[in-house]
Amino acid sequence: MVELVKVTSSDIIALQALSRQTFFETFAAENTPANMQSFLNKAFQEEGLLEEINNPHSVFYFAKAGDNIIGYLKINTGPAQTELQEEDGLEVERIYVLKEFQGQKAGKLMLDKALQIGRERNAAYIWLGVWEKNIKAISFYSKNGFIAFSSHIFRFGDEDQTDIMMKLEL
């Protein structure tokens, strides 16, 4: 059974390790080692993650199976959103599950939590960005009612990559 637990600043080391591992598992095969290492070192620094945890417009949840932390969710509202930043929107910035635990509905549980929070906040929609080469994630979000509405460039090391922006009206 998987449960969600809110992340606090005292969880920073676990969040950092999980963030690095899940990102690497998800994207290393499609990217150069240099770009991957550069991104991991920059994006998941302890100081930066602490700022994100302590931002009142962001919230993190761990997905736990027993004593194991198997994934995490990050939600942004208002000015914490990476792009749209509209008050009636909610961004799902990250949903990651360790490879060995995929297929156990943890991703769906985290997405459902984001939907619940969106409805509680009277959000008009939930949106996210997903790399165009992450077919598994695009399929997951599509099956859950998200539709593509735009795209943006995501700078990854020395390379520009395209993220598909997807939205679900609530």
Contacts in CASP RR format, 6 or more apart in sequence:
PFRMAT RR
TARGET T0000
AUTHOR 0000-0000-0000
METHOD contacts of the structure
MODEL  1
MVELVKVTSSDIIALQALSRQTFFETFAAENTPANMQSFLNKAFQEEGLL
EEINNPHSVFYFAKAGDNIIGYLKINTGPAQTELQEEDGLEVERIYVLKE
FQGQKAGKLMLDKALQIGRERNAAYIWLGVWEKNIKAISFYSKNGFIAFS
SHIFRFGDEDQTDIMMKLEL
1 65 0 8 1.000
1 66 0 8 1.000
2 63 0 8 1.000
2 64 0 8 1.000
2 65 0 8 1.000
2 70 0 8 1.000
2 104 0 8 1.000
2 105 0 8 1.000
2 106 0 8 1.000
2 109 0 8 1.000
3 63 0 8 1.000
3 64 0 8 1.000
3 66 0 8 1.000
4 61 0 8 1.000
4 62 0 8 1.000
4 63 0 8 1.000
4 64 0 8 1.000
4 73 0 8 1.000
4 109 0 8 1.000
4 110 0 8 1.000
4 113 0 8 1.000
5 61 0 8 1.000
5 62 0 8 1.000
5 64 0 8 1.000
6 59 0 8 1.000
6 60 0 8 1.000
6 61 0 8 1.000
7 15 0 8 1.000
7 53 0 8 1.000
7 59 0 8 1.000
7 60 0 8 1.000
7 61 0 8 1.000
7 62 0 8 1.000
7 72 0 8 1.000
8 53 0 8 1.000
9 50 0 8 1.000
9 53 0 8 1.000
9 54 0 8 1.000
11 53 0 8 1.000
11 62 0 8 1.000
12 46 0 8 1.000
12 49 0 8 1.000
12 50 0 8 1.000
12 53 0 8 1.000
13 46 0 8 1.000
14 62 0 8 1.000
14 69 0 8 1.000
15 49 0 8 1.000
15 53 0 8 1.000
15 60 0 8 1.000
15 62 0 8 1.000
15 72 0 8 1.000
16 44 0 8 1.000
16 46 0 8 1.000
16 49 0 8 1.000
18 62 0 8 1.000
18 69 0 8 1.000
18 71 0 8 1.000
18 72 0 8 1.000
18 96 0 8 1.000
18 98 0 8 1.000
19 43 0 8 1.000
19 44 0 8 1.000
19 49 0 8 1.000
19 72 0 8 1.000
19 94 0 8 1.000
19 96 0 8 1.000
20 40 0 8 1.000
20 44 0 8 1.000
21 98 0 8 1.000
22 71 0 8 1.000
22 72 0 8 1.000
22 96 0 8 1.000
22 97 0 8 1.000
22 98 0 8 1.000
23 39 0 8 1.000
23 40 0 8 1.000
23 43 0 8 1.000
23 44 0 8 1.000
23 96 0 8 1.000
24 36 0 8 1.000
24 40 0 8 1.000
25 98 0 8 1.000
25 99 0 8 1.000
26 96 0 8 1.000
26 134 0 8 1.000
27 36 0 8 1.000
27 131 0 8 1.000
27 134 0 8 1.000
28 36 0 8 1.000
30 133 0 8 1.000
31 156 0 8 1.000
31 159 0 8 1.000
32 159 0 8 1.000
34 157 0 8 1.000
34 158 0 8 1.000
35 156 0 8 1.000
35 157 0 8 1.000
35 158 0 8 1.000
35 159 0 8 1.000
38 157 0 8 1.000
39 156 0 8 1.000
39 157 0 8 1.000
52 58 0 8 1.000
52 60 0 8 1.000
52 74 0 8 1.000
53 60 0 8 1.000
55 80 0 8 1.000
57 76 0 8 1.000
57 77 0 8 1.000
57 78 0 8 1.000
57 79 0 8 1.000
57 80 0 8 1.000
57 81 0 8 1.000
58 74 0 8 1.000
58 75 0 8 1.000
58 76 0 8 1.000
58 77 0 8 1.000
58 80 0 8 1.000
58 93 0 8 1.000
59 74 0 8 1.000
59 75 0 8 1.000
59 117 0 8 1.000
60 72 0 8 1.000
60 73 0 8 1.000
60 74 0 8 1.000
60 75 0 8 1.000
61 72 0 8 1.000
61 73 0 8 1.000
61 110 0 8 1.000
61 113 0 8 1.000
62 69 0 8 1.000
62 71 0 8 1.000
62 72 0 8 1.000
63 69 0 8 1.000
63 70 0 8 1.000
63 71 0 8 1.000
63 72 0 8 1.000
63 73 0 8 1.000
63 97 0 8 1.000
63 106 0 8 1.000
63 107 0 8 1.000
63 109 0 8 1.000
63 110 0 8 1.000
64 70 0 8 1.000
65 101 0 8 1.000
65 104 0 8 1.000
65 106 0 8 1.000
68 101 0 8 1.000
70 97 0 8 1.000
70 98 0 8 1.000
70 101 0 8 1.000
70 104 0 8 1.000
70 106 0 8 1.000
71 96 0 8 1.000
71 97 0 8 1.000
71 98 0 8 1.000
71 101 0 8 1.000
71 106 0 8 1.000
71 107 0 8 1.000
71 110 0 8 1.000
72 94 0 8 1.000
72 95 0 8 1.000
72 96 0 8 1.000
72 110 0 8 1.000
73 92 0 8 1.000
73 94 0 8 1.000
73 95 0 8 1.000
73 110 0 8 1.000
73 113 0 8 1.000
73 114 0 8 1.000
74 92 0 8 1.000
74 93 0 8 1.000
74 94 0 8 1.000
74 95 0 8 1.000
75 90 0 8 1.000
75 91 0 8 1.000
75 92 0 8 1.000
75 93 0 8 1.000
75 114 0 8 1.000
75 117 0 8 1.000
76 82 0 8 1.000
76 90 0 8 1.000
76 91 0 8 1.000
76 93 0 8 1.000
77 87 0 8 1.000
77 89 0 8 1.000
77 90 0 8 1.000
77 91 0 8 1.000
77 121 0 8 1.000
77 123 0 8 1.000
78 85 0 8 1.000
78 86 0 8 1.000
78 87 0 8 1.000
78 89 0 8 1.000
79 85 0 8 1.000
80 91 0 8 1.000
81 89 0 8 1.000
81 90 0 8 1.000
81 91 0 8 1.000
82 91 0 8 1.000
82 93 0 8 1.000
83 91 0 8 1.000
83 152 0 8 1.000
83 165 0 8 1.000
84 91 0 8 1.000
84 127 0 8 1.000
88 122 0 8 1.000
88 123 0 8 1.000
88 124 0 8 1.000
88 125 0 8 1.000
89 118 0 8 1.000
89 123 0 8 1.000
89 124 0 8 1.000
89 125 0 8 1.000
89 126 0 8 1.000
89 127 0 8 1.000
90 114 0 8 1.000
90 117 0 8 1.000
90 118 0 8 1.000
90 121 0 8 1.000
90 123 0 8 1.000
90 125 0 8 1.000
90 126 0 8 1.000
90 127 0 8 1.000
91 126 0 8 1.000
91 127 0 8 1.000
91 128 0 8 1.000
92 111 0 8 1.000
92 114 0 8 1.000
92 126 0 8 1.000
92 127 0 8 1.000
92 128 0 8 1.000
93 128 0 8 1.000
95 107 0 8 1.000
95 110 0 8 1.000
95 111 0 8 1.000
95 114 0 8 1.000
97 103 0 8 1.000
97 104 0 8 1.000
97 106 0 8 1.000
97 107 0 8 1.000
107 140 0 8 1.000
108 144 0 8 1.000
111 144 0 8 1.000
114 126 0 8 1.000
115 126 0 8 1.000
115 168 0 8 1.000
115 170 0 8 1.000
118 126 0 8 1.000
118 170 0 8 1.000
119 170 0 8 1.000
123 170 0 8 1.000
124 169 0 8 1.000
124 170 0 8 1.000
125 167 0 8 1.000
125 168 0 8 1.000
125 169 0 8 1.000
125 170 0 8 1.000
126 146 0 8 1.000
126 167 0 8 1.000
126 168 0 8 1.000
126 170 0 8 1.000
127 149 0 8 1.000
127 165 0 8 1.000
127 166 0 8 1.000
127 167 0 8 1.000
127 168 0 8 1.000
128 141 0 8 1.000
128 146 0 8 1.000
128 165 0 8 1.000
128 166 0 8 1.000
129 152 0 8 1.000
129 163 0 8 1.000
129 164 0 8 1.000
129 165 0 8 1.000
129 166 0 8 1.000
130 137 0 8 1.000
130 138 0 8 1.000
130 141 0 8 1.000
130 163 0 8 1.000
130 164 0 8 1.000
130 166 0 8 1.000
131 137 0 8 1.000
131 154 0 8 1.000
131 161 0 8 1.000
131 162 0 8 1.000
131 163 0 8 1.000
131 164 0 8 1.000
132 138 0 8 1.000
132 151 0 8 1.000
132 161 0 8 1.000
132 162 0 8 1.000
132 163 0 8 1.000
132 164 0 8 1.000
133 161 0 8 1.000
138 164 0 8 1.000
138 166 0 8 1.000
141 166 0 8 1.000
141 168 0 8 1.000
142 166 0 8 1.000
144 168 0 8 1.000
145 168 0 8 1.000
146 166 0 8 1.000
146 167 0 8 1.000
146 168 0 8 1.000
147 166 0 8 1.000
147 167 0 8 1.000
147 168 0 8 1.000
148 164 0 8 1.000
148 165 0 8 1.000
148 166 0 8 1.000
149 165 0 8 1.000
149 166 0 8 1.000
149 167 0 8 1.000
150 165 0 8 1.000
151 162 0 8 1.000
151 163 0 8 1.000
151 164 0 8 1.000
151 165 0 8 1.000
152 162 0 8 1.000
152 163 0 8 1.000
152 165 0 8 1.000
153 160 0 8 1.000
153 161 0 8 1.000
153 162 0 8 1.000
153 163 0 8 1.000
154 160 0 8 1.000
154 161 0 8 1.000
154 162 0 8 1.000
154 163 0 8 1.000
155 161 0 8 1.000
END
